[in-house]
Amino acid sequence: MSMSKAIKHVWLGVMALVLSTLACSRQTEPPVYVVTATLQPPTVEAGAVPGATATPVPLTPTPTLTLTPAPLTTPTLDPIFTPDPETGYTYVVQYGDTLLSICLLYDTNIPAMLELNSLADEFGIYAGQVLKVPGVPVVYGPAHKIIPDSELVYGPALRDFDAAGFVSMFPGYLRDYVEEVEGVNLTGAQIVQKVADNFSISPRLLLALLEHQSGWLLTALLDQFKIDYPMGYADENYAGLYGQLRWAANQLSYGYYGVRNRGMSALVFPDGTRLAFAPGINAGTAAIQYFFAQIHEPATWQPQVMPDGFFTTYVALFGNPFVYAVDPLVPHGLEQPALVLPWAEDETWYYTGGPHGAWASGSGWGAVDFAPPGEAMGCYISEWPTRAAAPGVVVRSGDGAVLLDLDGDGCEQTGWVIFYMHLTNRVEVGTAVNTGDLVGYPSCEGGFSTATHVHVARKYNGEWIPAYCENCAPGLSLPPFVMGGWTIGGFLEQEYDGYMTRGDVYREAYDGGRVDEVSGITW
């Protein structure tokens, strides 16, 4: 269906589902039927100008619903939580875990865990530690797959999606919403796009969550809580649309990359309840489950992740999400293109930050940081330019960021992309660059930074590729991050710590100053 037809004939209904379920048990998927509707474009008064808040506009005429039998296609994604037949289950310790809570999840006991993992006592565990488990989880979450991975990340399935055009056809609060973001007034659609771009999270998913949680697409008159906290996370530090979407995107990233790259195999609810992910679900589904676990207790969480929960809202807006599936999103055996160090050959830069969040800590830990030569500390504009690590086309340049598309198709959502952050005097969008060409000058511009440096990360098909992946999901094969023959390494759950090696030369991430023999990196 074309985008114009998709806007006019928006999925708007509910599904009639019959299911028999036991709380927190494995589920089978029943036949699904959807309700479709025809939505007429709303009328807008001539001369209306978006203000600081949305102006309610009545929908005319009211959509009519028609029940249409439409069995959804069954997703065919490979399981990601299948234990190794020889080593059994492992569990990656999360913040807040105790050995007792892990034992309760796996129906085992502390002495058995101490012996199997050669632990001196039950208090010696730490976040990121991988424990062997004698047994299997006794409580699983639902096995219902909600979205494919390609509907979680901002990848090939979304390259032609027009968030602003989609939002404009709905009569709700979002359409005329305006908020000041970083000193600039942005519309609701622009805020959705900004968060989707920065986090590389699907704008379709953000819009569906916004409608599911607060009705911002279809409802013009909202109560104050839904205006202040449209994603349902009641924290004044994240009030407003921009704050709520940033929070939501980071939680989705935590769930997705936690499963893909950091060995996460269970949810921890606000009340301390542990729940293992069902063995057959994919990382995109796990991310949705993780998101809802941050704002619900188990009893109210389960309905959100079942077939008649959030999935219904998604289907109502966009149809069957698995129609959009790009599977696999990241091919097995993917190879990284040849990259050089992003500075001139006669310069020495300094490795100041090991693997950390490409965009916020929840994302894939795909980024590393380098400080330019010189003695200056703090924030300033460096005279030493950052250069292209490979040939490509600049597809985005602004707010401190430069994104270099290596396959040359001009699309950030496809193929390999190199992401630079904290640059000023940047090269313009559309510029074709060769290896070694200038892309910008290190500064503190964009994001959060307390000292001048350049932040470099990789994406493939919209997914952040980790700089180091010792604990990636079984069967996930990702290329190491190599620049100019230097290979990046890191440590489990130790964000910003790491090292680089080239042959027998070793350098460690160090932000205490420029010391050649500690962190100096040269051609």
C-alpha positions as CSV (number, residue, x, y, z in Angstrom):
1,M,0.0,0.0,0.0
2,S,1.4,3.5,-0.9
3,M,2.0,6.0,1.9
4,S,-0.8,8.2,0.7
5,K,-3.3,5.4,0.8
6,A,-1.9,4.2,4.1
7,I,-2.6,7.7,5.6
8,K,-6.2,7.7,4.2
9,H,-7.0,4.2,5.1
10,V,-5.4,4.1,8.6
11,W,-5.7,1.0,10.6
12,L,-7.8,2.1,13.6
13,G,-9.5,-0.7,15.3
14,V,-9.3,-3.5,17.8
15,M,-8.8,-7.2,17.4
16,A,-11.2,-9.9,18.5
17,L,-9.0,-12.4,20.2
18,V,-9.8,-15.5,22.2
19,L,-7.0,-16.7,24.4
20,S,-6.5,-19.0,27.3
21,T,-3.5,-17.9,29.4
22,L,-1.7,-18.7,32.6
23,A,0.1,-15.6,34.0
24,C,3.8,-15.5,33.1
25,S,3.7,-18.8,31.2
26,R,4.6,-19.6,27.6
27,Q,1.9,-18.7,25.1
28,T,0.7,-19.9,21.7
29,E,-0.6,-17.4,19.3
30,P,-4.4,-17.7,18.5
31,P,-6.0,-16.7,15.2
32,V,-6.1,-12.9,14.9
33,Y,-8.7,-10.7,13.3
34,V,-8.4,-7.0,12.7
35,V,-10.8,-4.1,12.5
36,T,-10.1,-1.6,9.8
37,A,-11.4,1.9,9.3
38,T,-11.4,4.8,6.8
39,L,-10.2,8.0,8.3
40,Q,-11.1,11.3,6.5
41,P,-8.6,14.1,6.7
42,P,-9.6,16.5,9.6
43,T,-10.6,20.1,8.9
44,V,-8.4,22.9,10.1
45,E,-9.5,26.5,10.6
46,A,-7.9,28.9,8.1
47,G,-5.0,30.8,9.6
48,A,-4.5,28.5,12.5
49,V,-1.0,28.7,13.8
50,P,0.5,26.1,16.2
51,G,1.1,27.6,19.6
52,A,2.8,26.5,22.7
53,T,0.1,23.9,23.2
54,A,-2.1,21.9,20.9
55,T,-5.4,23.3,19.7
56,P,-8.2,20.7,19.7
57,V,-9.7,20.2,16.2
58,P,-12.8,18.0,15.9
59,L,-12.6,15.0,13.6
60,T,-15.3,15.2,10.9
61,P,-16.8,12.8,10.1
62,T,-16.3,10.2,12.8
63,P,-14.4,7.1,11.5
64,T,-16.6,4.0,10.9
65,L,-15.2,0.6,11.8
66,T,-15.6,-2.5,9.7
67,L,-14.6,-5.9,10.9
68,T,-12.4,-7.6,8.4
69,P,-11.0,-11.2,8.9
70,A,-7.3,-10.9,8.3
71,P,-5.1,-13.5,9.8
72,L,-1.7,-12.1,10.5
73,T,1.3,-13.8,9.0
74,T,3.3,-15.8,11.5
75,P,6.8,-14.4,12.1
76,T,9.7,-16.8,11.5
77,L,12.4,-15.3,13.6
78,D,15.0,-17.5,15.1
79,P,15.0,-18.1,18.9
80,I,17.7,-16.2,20.7
81,F,17.5,-17.7,24.2
82,T,18.2,-21.3,23.4
83,P,20.7,-22.6,26.0
84,D,23.9,-24.3,24.9
85,P,23.3,-28.1,25.1
86,E,26.7,-28.6,26.8
87,T,27.0,-25.6,29.2
88,G,23.3,-25.1,30.0
89,Y,21.8,-21.8,31.0
90,T,23.8,-18.7,31.9
91,Y,22.5,-15.5,33.6
92,V,24.0,-12.1,33.3
93,V,23.8,-10.3,36.7
94,Q,21.8,-7.1,36.6
95,Y,21.8,-4.1,38.9
96,G,19.7,-5.0,42.0
97,D,20.1,-8.8,41.6
98,T,21.1,-10.9,44.6
99,L,22.2,-14.5,44.4
100,L,19.0,-15.5,46.2
101,S,16.8,-13.7,43.6
102,I,18.6,-15.5,40.8
103,C,18.1,-18.9,42.6
104,L,14.4,-18.2,43.0
105,L,14.1,-17.5,39.2
106,Y,15.9,-20.8,38.3
107,D,14.6,-23.0,41.1
108,T,18.0,-23.7,42.6
109,N,19.8,-22.9,45.8
110,I,22.7,-20.7,47.0
111,P,25.2,-23.6,47.8
112,A,24.7,-25.1,44.3
113,M,25.3,-21.7,42.7
114,L,28.4,-21.0,44.9
115,E,29.9,-24.4,43.9
116,L,29.1,-24.2,40.2
117,N,30.6,-20.7,39.8
118,S,33.5,-21.1,42.3
119,L,32.2,-18.2,44.4
120,A,33.5,-17.6,47.9
121,D,30.1,-16.2,49.2
122,E,26.8,-15.0,48.1
123,F,27.8,-11.3,48.3
124,G,30.5,-11.5,45.6
125,I,28.4,-11.0,42.5
126,Y,28.4,-7.8,40.4
127,A,26.5,-6.4,37.5
128,G,27.6,-7.8,34.2
129,Q,29.0,-11.0,35.7
130,V,28.0,-14.2,33.8
131,L,26.9,-17.0,36.1
132,K,26.3,-20.6,35.2
133,V,22.9,-21.8,36.4
134,P,22.0,-25.4,37.4
135,G,18.5,-25.6,36.0
136,V,16.1,-23.6,33.8
137,P,13.9,-20.6,34.6
138,V,10.7,-21.5,36.4
139,V,8.8,-18.4,35.3
140,Y,8.7,-17.2,31.7
141,G,7.2,-14.1,30.1
142,P,4.8,-14.5,27.2
143,A,6.1,-15.9,23.9
144,H,3.9,-13.7,21.8
145,K,6.1,-11.8,19.3
146,I,5.1,-8.2,19.1
147,I,7.4,-6.6,16.5
148,P,10.3,-7.8,14.3
149,D,13.7,-6.3,15.1
150,S,13.5,-4.1,12.0
151,E,10.5,-2.3,13.5
152,L,12.6,-1.5,16.6
153,V,15.6,0.1,15.0
154,Y,15.4,2.9,12.5
155,G,16.5,0.8,9.5
156,P,15.6,-0.2,6.0
157,A,11.9,-0.9,6.7
158,L,11.5,2.8,7.6
159,R,13.6,4.6,5.0
160,D,10.5,6.0,3.2
161,F,8.3,6.6,6.3
162,D,7.2,10.2,6.6
163,A,6.5,10.9,10.3
164,A,5.3,14.4,9.7
165,G,2.9,13.4,7.0
166,F,1.5,10.6,9.1
167,V,1.0,12.9,12.1
168,S,-0.7,15.6,10.0
169,M,-3.6,13.3,9.2
170,F,-4.7,12.7,12.8
171,P,-6.8,15.1,14.8
172,G,-5.2,14.5,18.2
173,Y,-3.0,16.6,20.5
174,L,0.2,15.7,18.7
175,R,-0.7,17.4,15.4
176,D,-0.5,21.0,16.7
177,Y,1.8,20.5,19.6
178,V,4.9,22.8,19.8
179,E,7.7,22.5,22.4
180,E,11.0,24.4,22.9
181,V,13.8,21.9,22.6
182,E,17.4,23.1,23.1
183,G,16.4,26.7,22.4
184,V,14.3,25.9,19.2
185,N,10.6,25.5,18.9
186,L,9.8,22.1,17.4
187,T,6.5,20.6,16.3
188,G,5.4,17.2,17.8
189,A,6.3,15.5,14.5
190,Q,9.8,17.1,14.5
191,I,10.3,16.0,18.1
192,V,9.4,12.4,17.1
193,Q,11.8,12.6,14.2
194,K,14.6,14.1,16.3
195,V,14.4,11.3,18.9
196,A,14.2,8.6,16.1
197,D,17.3,10.0,14.4
198,N,19.3,10.4,17.6
199,F,18.6,7.0,19.1
200,S,18.1,5.2,15.8
201,I,14.7,4.0,17.1
202,S,11.7,3.4,14.7
203,P,9.5,6.5,14.5
204,R,6.5,4.1,13.8
205,L,7.2,2.5,17.1
206,L,7.5,5.8,19.0
207,L,4.2,7.0,17.5
208,A,2.4,3.7,18.3
209,L,3.6,3.8,21.9
210,L,2.5,7.5,22.2
211,E,-1.0,6.6,21.0
212,H,-1.2,3.5,23.2
213,Q,0.0,5.2,26.3
214,S,-1.9,8.6,26.0
215,G,-3.9,8.8,22.8
216,W,-1.9,11.7,21.4
217,L,-2.6,10.8,17.8
218,L,-6.4,10.5,18.0
219,T,-7.5,12.5,21.0
220,A,-7.5,16.3,21.1
221,L,-8.5,16.8,24.7
222,L,-6.2,15.1,27.2
223,D,-5.9,15.2,31.0
224,Q,-2.9,17.0,32.5
225,F,-1.0,13.8,33.4
226,K,-1.1,12.6,29.8
227,I,0.0,16.0,28.6
228,D,2.9,16.1,31.0
229,Y,3.9,12.4,30.9
230,P,2.6,10.9,27.6
231,M,4.7,7.8,27.9
232,G,3.4,7.2,31.5
233,Y,6.8,7.7,33.2
234,A,6.0,10.2,36.0
235,D,9.4,11.9,36.5
236,E,9.5,15.7,36.3
237,N,13.0,15.5,34.9
238,Y,11.4,13.9,31.8
239,A,8.2,15.9,31.6
240,G,6.9,17.0,28.2
241,L,7.0,15.2,24.8
242,Y,10.7,15.5,24.2
243,G,11.7,14.2,27.6
244,Q,9.2,11.4,27.5
245,L,10.3,10.2,24.1
246,R,13.9,10.4,25.0
247,W,13.2,8.3,28.1
248,A,11.2,5.8,26.1
249,A,13.8,5.5,23.3
250,N,16.5,4.8,25.9
251,Q,14.4,2.1,27.6
252,L,13.7,0.4,24.3
253,S,17.4,0.5,23.5
254,Y,18.2,-1.0,26.9
255,G,16.0,-3.9,26.2
256,Y,17.0,-4.4,22.6
257,Y,20.8,-4.1,23.0
258,G,20.7,-5.7,26.5
259,V,19.5,-8.9,24.8
260,R,21.5,-8.5,21.6
261,N,24.8,-7.4,23.0
262,R,24.9,-7.7,26.8
263,G,23.5,-11.1,27.7
264,M,20.3,-9.9,29.3
265,S,17.9,-12.9,29.7
266,A,15.4,-11.7,32.3
267,L,13.3,-8.7,33.4
268,V,13.5,-7.0,36.7
269,F,10.3,-5.2,37.7
270,P,10.1,-2.2,40.1
271,D,8.9,-4.4,42.9
272,G,11.9,-6.8,42.5
273,T,10.1,-9.5,40.6
274,R,12.3,-11.5,38.1
275,L,10.9,-12.9,34.9
276,A,12.8,-14.7,32.3
277,F,12.3,-13.9,28.6
278,A,10.5,-16.7,26.7
279,P,13.1,-18.8,24.7
280,G,11.5,-18.0,21.3
281,I,11.1,-14.3,21.3
282,N,13.3,-11.9,19.3
283,A,15.2,-8.8,20.7
284,G,12.6,-6.3,19.3
285,T,9.8,-8.1,21.3
286,A,12.1,-8.3,24.4
287,A,12.6,-4.5,24.1
288,I,8.8,-3.8,24.2
289,Q,8.5,-6.1,27.2
290,Y,11.4,-4.3,28.9
291,F,9.8,-0.9,28.2
292,F,6.5,-1.8,29.8
293,A,8.3,-3.5,32.8
294,Q,9.7,0.0,33.7
295,I,6.3,1.4,34.3
296,H,4.1,-1.6,35.3
297,E,4.0,-4.2,38.1
298,P,3.8,-7.7,36.8
299,A,0.0,-7.9,37.0
300,T,-0.6,-4.9,34.9
301,W,2.4,-5.5,32.7
302,Q,1.2,-8.8,31.2
303,P,-1.8,-7.5,29.4
304,Q,0.4,-4.9,27.6
305,V,2.6,-7.5,26.0
306,M,-0.1,-10.0,25.0
307,P,-1.8,-10.1,21.6
308,D,-4.6,-7.8,22.7
309,G,-2.3,-5.2,24.3
310,F,0.1,-2.9,22.6
311,F,0.3,-5.2,19.6
312,T,-3.4,-4.2,18.9
313,T,-2.5,-0.5,18.8
314,Y,0.4,-1.1,16.5
315,V,-1.7,-3.2,14.1
316,A,-4.5,-0.6,14.2
317,L,-2.1,2.2,13.1
318,F,0.3,0.4,10.8
319,G,-1.0,-3.1,10.0
320,N,0.8,-6.3,10.7
321,P,4.4,-5.3,11.8
322,F,5.9,-8.5,10.5
323,V,5.0,-7.4,6.9
324,Y,7.9,-4.9,7.3
325,A,10.3,-7.5,8.6
326,V,13.9,-7.3,7.3
327,D,15.3,-10.6,8.5
328,P,18.1,-10.8,9.3
329,L,18.6,-7.2,10.0
330,V,22.3,-7.7,10.5
331,P,23.5,-10.6,8.3
332,H,25.5,-13.4,9.8
333,G,29.2,-13.0,9.1
334,L,28.9,-9.2,8.4
335,E,32.2,-7.6,7.6
336,Q,33.3,-4.1,8.4
337,P,34.6,-1.9,5.6
338,A,38.2,-0.9,5.9
339,L,38.5,2.1,8.1
340,V,41.5,4.4,8.9
341,L,42.0,6.4,12.0
342,P,39.9,9.6,11.7
343,W,42.9,12.0,11.7
344,A,46.0,12.8,9.6
345,E,48.8,10.4,9.4
346,D,51.4,12.5,11.2
347,E,49.2,13.2,14.3
348,T,48.8,11.4,17.6
349,W,45.4,11.5,19.3
350,Y,44.4,10.1,22.6
351,Y,42.0,7.3,23.5
352,T,39.8,8.8,26.2
353,G,36.7,6.7,26.2
354,G,36.3,2.9,25.7
355,P,33.1,1.2,24.4
356,H,30.0,3.2,25.6
357,G,26.6,4.1,24.4
358,A,26.5,5.2,20.8
359,W,23.6,7.5,21.8
360,A,22.9,7.3,25.6
361,S,23.8,4.3,27.8
362,G,20.9,2.2,26.8
363,S,22.0,1.9,23.2
364,G,24.5,-0.4,21.8
365,W,27.9,0.3,23.3
366,G,29.3,1.1,19.9
367,A,31.1,4.4,20.5
368,V,34.7,5.3,21.4
369,D,36.2,8.7,22.2
370,F,39.4,10.5,21.1
371,A,40.9,13.8,22.2
372,P,42.9,15.8,19.6
373,P,46.5,16.9,20.1
374,G,47.4,19.9,22.3
375,E,47.5,20.8,25.9
376,A,44.2,22.5,26.3
377,M,41.6,20.9,28.6
378,G,37.8,21.5,28.9
379,C,35.6,22.7,26.1
380,Y,37.1,24.6,23.1
381,I,37.2,24.3,19.3
382,S,40.2,22.2,18.3
383,E,42.4,23.3,15.5
384,W,43.0,19.7,14.6
385,P,40.3,18.4,12.2
386,T,38.5,15.1,12.3
387,R,38.7,13.3,9.0
388,A,36.7,10.7,7.1
389,A,37.7,7.1,8.1
390,A,36.4,5.9,4.7
391,P,34.9,7.3,1.5
392,G,31.1,8.1,1.6
393,V,28.4,10.7,1.4
394,V,27.3,12.9,4.3
395,V,23.7,12.2,5.0
396,R,23.2,14.2,8.2
397,S,25.1,17.2,9.7
398,G,23.8,19.2,12.6
399,D,23.7,19.5,16.4
400,G,27.3,18.4,16.6
401,A,26.8,15.2,14.5
402,V,28.0,14.1,11.1
403,L,26.8,10.8,9.6
404,L,28.8,9.4,6.8
405,D,27.0,6.9,4.6
406,L,29.5,4.4,3.3
407,D,27.4,2.7,0.6
408,G,26.7,6.0,-1.1
409,D,22.9,5.5,-1.5
410,G,22.3,8.7,0.6
411,C,20.2,6.8,3.1
412,E,21.1,6.7,6.8
413,Q,18.8,3.7,7.4
414,T,20.7,1.3,5.1
415,G,24.1,-0.3,5.1
416,W,27.1,1.0,6.9
417,V,27.1,4.4,8.5
418,I,29.9,6.1,10.5
419,F,28.6,8.5,13.2
420,Y,30.8,11.3,14.5
421,M,29.6,13.5,17.4
422,H,30.8,16.8,19.1
423,L,32.0,18.3,15.8
424,T,31.6,22.0,14.8
425,N,32.3,23.7,11.4
426,R,31.0,20.5,9.9
427,V,30.9,19.4,6.3
428,E,27.5,19.9,4.7
429,V,24.8,17.3,3.9
430,G,25.2,15.8,0.4
431,T,29.0,16.2,0.3
432,A,30.9,13.2,-1.1
433,V,34.1,12.7,0.8
434,N,37.2,10.6,0.3
435,T,39.2,8.9,3.0
436,G,41.1,11.5,4.9
437,D,38.8,14.5,3.9
438,L,37.8,16.9,6.6
439,V,34.4,16.3,8.3
440,G,34.6,18.8,11.1
441,Y,36.5,20.1,14.2
442,P,36.3,18.5,17.7
443,S,34.4,20.5,20.3
444,C,31.8,20.0,23.0
445,E,28.9,20.7,20.6
446,G,25.9,18.4,20.6
447,G,24.9,15.8,23.3
448,F,26.6,15.9,26.6
449,S,30.3,16.6,26.8
450,T,32.6,18.2,29.4
451,A,35.8,18.3,27.3
452,T,36.6,18.6,23.6
453,H,36.8,15.3,21.8
454,V,35.3,13.3,18.9
455,H,32.8,10.4,19.6
456,V,32.9,7.7,16.8
457,A,30.4,4.9,16.3
458,R,29.2,2.5,13.6
459,K,25.7,1.6,12.5
460,Y,24.5,-1.1,10.1
461,N,20.9,-1.1,8.7
462,G,20.1,1.3,11.6
463,E,21.5,-0.9,14.3
464,W,24.3,0.3,16.5
465,I,27.1,-2.2,16.1
466,P,29.0,-2.7,19.5
467,A,32.6,-1.8,19.6
468,Y,33.2,-4.9,21.7
469,C,30.8,-7.8,22.1
470,E,32.1,-10.6,24.4
471,N,28.6,-11.3,25.6
472,C,26.5,-11.1,22.4
473,A,23.5,-13.3,21.9
474,P,24.1,-16.9,20.8
475,G,24.6,-17.1,17.1
476,L,25.1,-13.3,16.6
477,S,28.3,-12.7,14.7
478,L,29.4,-9.1,14.6
479,P,32.7,-7.6,13.2
480,P,35.2,-6.1,15.6
481,F,35.7,-2.3,15.5
482,V,39.0,-1.8,13.7
483,M,40.5,1.5,12.6
484,G,43.9,1.8,11.0
485,G,44.8,-1.7,12.2
486,W,43.9,-0.8,15.8
487,T,41.3,-3.2,17.3
488,I,39.0,-2.0,20.1
489,G,38.4,-4.1,23.2
490,G,36.3,-3.6,26.3
491,F,35.1,-5.1,29.6
492,L,31.6,-6.5,30.5
493,E,29.3,-3.8,32.0
494,Q,32.2,-1.4,32.3
495,E,31.1,1.5,30.2
496,Y,33.9,3.8,28.9
497,D,36.6,1.4,30.1
498,G,38.5,-0.3,27.3
499,Y,41.7,-0.7,25.3
500,M,43.0,-0.7,21.7
501,T,45.7,-3.1,20.4
502,R,47.7,-3.2,17.2
503,G,50.1,-6.2,17.2
504,D,51.8,-6.2,20.5
505,V,51.1,-2.5,21.2
506,Y,48.5,-1.8,23.9
507,R,46.7,1.4,24.7
508,E,44.0,2.0,27.3
509,A,41.2,4.4,27.5
510,Y,42.3,7.2,29.8
511,D,40.7,10.6,30.4
512,G,43.2,12.0,32.9
513,G,45.4,13.8,30.3
514,R,47.4,13.2,27.2
515,V,50.0,10.5,27.8
516,D,51.5,9.0,24.7
517,E,52.6,5.6,26.2
518,V,49.2,5.2,27.9
519,S,46.5,6.3,25.5
520,G,48.3,7.8,22.5
521,I,47.1,6.4,19.2
522,T,49.0,7.1,16.0
523,W,49.2,5.7,12.5
